[in-house]
Amino acid sequence: MTDETSGLEQVREALTDLAIEDNASIVKQKSRDFFWYSPVLKKQLDQVTGDLVVTPKSEAEVIQVLKACYAHDVPVTVRGAGTGNYGQAMPLAGGVVLNLAELNAIKEIGPGRVTCEAGALLSAIDEAAKPSGQELRLHPSTYRTATVGGFIAGGSGGIGSIRWGGLRDLGNVIRARVITMEAEPRVLDMTGADLAKVLHAYGTNGVITEVEMPLTASYDWVDVIVAFDAFMDAARFANALGVQDGILLKELGVISAPLPHDYFLRHRKYLRPDQSVCVLMVAPFAMPALAAFAGHWKADIVYRSDTADAEEKKGLPPVFELSWNHTTLRGLRVDPTITYLQILYPYPDQIEKVEKMANLFADELPGHLEFVRFDGNVTCFGLPVVRYTSEERLNEIIRLHEEAGCPVFNPHRYTLEEGGMKQTDEQQLAFKREADPKGLLNPGKMIAWDDPDFDFAADGPFLFHGLK
Amino acid sequence: MTDETSGLEQVREALTDLAIEDNASIVKQKSRDFFWYSPVLKKQLDQVTGDLVVTPKSEAEVIQVLKACYAHDVPVTVRGAGTGNYGQAMPLAGGVVLNLAELNAIKEIGPGRVTCEAGALLSAIDEAAKPSGQELRLHPSTYRTATVGGFIAGGSGGIGSIRWGGLRDLGNVIRARVITMEAEPRVLDMTGADLAKVLHAYGTNGVITEVEMPLTASYDWVDVIVAFDAFMDAARFANALGVQDGILLKELGVISAPLPHDYFLRHRKYLRPDQSVCVLMVAPFAMPALAAFAGHWKADIVYRSDTADAEEKKGLPPVFELSWNHTTLRGLRVDPTITYLQILYPYPDQIEKVEKMANLFADELPGHLEFVRFDGNVTCFGLPVVRYTSEERLNEIIRLHEEAGCPVFNPHRYTLEEGGMKQTDEQQLAFKREADPKGLLNPGKMIAWDDPDFDFAADGPFLFHGLK
């Protein structure tokens, strides 16, 4: 019996009252996310699995788990719904997968805010908030399955970012309650600037058990698809629409031909193979203004849910499930050989840069843009489909973007740094030193912890020593 | 008996069932607005008065007035609450003042929208919308007294523009119902791009009787005052805060020392004479984020209404009544010799331009900035106080701003063009040809109608021939 096994056994004994799963195939399933979007991560992480899945039903049970694992040096990787695709919640060093799906109470809804446990589904929060005329500002395209804790620990923005910016922006998370990984775990309520310590930290430096999120007015958003003969026309239309301060949008994305026709099977009847589209969520009362704007651009609205009849709408997924990483997901269902990238086209040259990259890569990288507010300006991320040939070519494509001034948030890396700003987040690292002194939380995801001298300028990816 | 008198008499006879006021002093009072902010307009317009004030109680009565005045060639100048300060509602050619104050029904409130008559007070609309958790996006500082019709016919934005841009932006007005000035007045419901024909047209090309406006979520906004030792520090703070997409603000203004201490008498206890301030309206749930942001700037929050006790708050005007033209109004109460200007500091050089002008004019023009979204970017208007010496110097100050790339919306002119873009609005002119063929609506306010060859580049102001 190895030390690790012995540690696990002792943890199991300490947690007999808790819901524990040790069936290997279930544990493996609960150790995975959408990492397989990336052929690179698929190869690296396909065998990753935890040893036990523990599903606490209260904060007290979370504390019980952390105490036991701390005492016996067992790694803990927190998991929401596993809808990430950077391997955020995958337990590279095995140990306990801390599944927060049942810590999902929605505790309080007030004007402009909701308090809920981390495992609450984003869609469940909105359902609970709807009677007060409210909903969350931001959600990923995995709205129906993702948890709020997973979103703020592993995500950055998505639907709603055209209005509200990203999760990193002050005010888009009000409070996070964080449990530390110590002999006596502390319970910390973090607000304001402190939140940066734990947002988008993949649960490497604390376990988020409860959050307070801002709410905004909810509407019966109108799904709209506008079709264009040229990708760049769609991009320019979206770029101009995004700065219309009076037209309330929740989503503003652009997808290049031939993807809409090839991938959006249930919307295919609205589209020709050579059409690029702009997909929108529009407040109902903004539709006359949107129609006026589209008219000015001579743009062709091929679908709008507010005038579609019930029969027509039946079976059509909502527009947000054509956007962000759902575009990629629909692509993978049709053609499993593709992958994708995530790129920032910085303001104010976003359109020039989009056009330059579109010309450079043509159908090797069919364009997909998501417009957002970023530091107060409207610009766009790119989530292009990549017609994947090799890891070498993929890395070259990344290099060509970065050389052109378009930072890549590389979804073919499982570390915080490589998937983010390519540098140590000193604040997150310092907090990890305090909150996880043994380095047991989600090991292998924060390079700064494992290998402070890692050279981001060098060619290769970080390889976590503990990765089995 | 002149023709005009005869026309008036015939109008009066045709309207015996309507509320008509002909007491000269009351008519004169109802013919005025806040034009006296400007020493130039005060001189030009002080004697302006209509001949009759007619106060219709229904759209049918409005039509009755317009028919009668059209038949007898009597000018009609529409009036809301007379809170403009460009002489918008002043009847330069006499005739009928059409007072819409009693056309004030709030007809319908739904998710994201309100339908009401033009004379409804902005504050009354918000009061009616409040039970649904909603309020108007935008209002002027004259919120408690101004009408919605007057706001969209004579205003451009104000409180809320930091989030929503201006009234001219598509989507910030949903629909306007407009009555034409013809033998048989037409009733037109204008939406989308058509709205530009009548918004900010001073009622020169139709009478707005009903509007549909977007609503947004209402909150118990927190009034905040942040004090700085230097005006430019306050300006830079506000400029950085304005692009915080996640911190929900409704107002973001900056007022230079010594104005806050000198003019904000009831807030004086919070301020030193040498302090400049940033005045804010902040969503309650955004206060932790705001505090974090202010902390990062080492900025001193000297007042926040959410922690002030009831006794302390008693007698303090709301922050929005320290902002926009209420800053000027408070100044005029203390020092009637001042006046002001309205300037746009265009993005992205707004801070450099603000600093350049602040250095150039020093205490001759104590700074007052109002941050707004403008074509999707956060920038600021200037509404500096002007320590007025002469009209020549005022014109020189204007010229120096325009030469520095800062367009002036000159509040010392009573015409649409001179107070606006210094050019003909072809769309508004074309609509006036259709909707007011005799040119009876608010005569003298649209230069393009009266003098198509007027030279905006020449020195002098437009002088309306009919001005008595």
Interface residues (C-beta under 8 A of the other chain):
Chain A: P111 G112 R113 S132 G133 Q134 R137 R163 W164 G165 G166 D169 L170 G171 N172 I174 R175 T191 G192 A193 D194 P214 T216 A217 Y219 D220 G242 V243 Q244 D245 G246 I247 L248 A283 P284 F285 A286 P288 A289 L290 A291 A292 F293 G295 H296 P348 R373 F374 D375 G376 N377 V378
Chain B: P111 G112 R113 S132 G133 Q134 R137 R163 W164 G165 G166 D169 L170 G171 N172 I174 R175 T191 G192 A193 D194 P214 T216 A217 Y219 D220 G242 V243 Q244 D245 G246 I247 L248 A283 P284 F285 A286 P288 A289 L290 A291 A292 F293 G295 H296 P348 R373 F374 D375 G376 N377 V378
